[in-house]
Amino acid sequence: MSLHIVCPHCHATNRVPTERLGASPQCGACHQALFIAQPIELTESHFNRHIAYNDIPVLVDFWAPWCGPCRMMAPALTKAAEILEPKVRLVKVNTEEEQGLAVRYNIRSIPTLALFKGGQEMARQSGAMSEQDLVRWTQTNNNDTYQ
């Protein structure tokens, strides 16, 4: 079986056999790593592609640069990406720069985490979390990925 994985660099959609997910697959278009063990910054122009075309779940951190708890949670999000990839893609959306996405997803407080799968929001949580809490929350709200 193969999964569609959107490249964090050029945003091309790649087909990757499931057994190769953990083998450092590279993008067929730009030849860079498909998994970089860190959250990727998304703009509105690429957000829909990552949410709709990734066959793996996408954990979105809606944040802003002026938000103290958001900045404090950033290292935990990076460590969580190291643990959760390649089963989950972690992304960040700056709500100051991407106000359209903040309005579209009704983001009322930050940081807010939203877990998407197949283009649909599966779970949402507001407030800063530790690395362990991020991993646990993601796994709890996405049981089928960890079977």
Secondary structure, 3 states (H helix, E strand, C coil): CEEEEECCCCCCEEEEEHHHCCCCCECCCCCCECCCCCCEECCHHHHHHHHHHCCCCEEEEEECCCCHHHHHHHHHHHHHHHHHCCCCEEEEEECCCCHHHHHHCCCCCCCEEEEEECCEEEEEEECCCCHHHHHHHHHHCCHHHHC
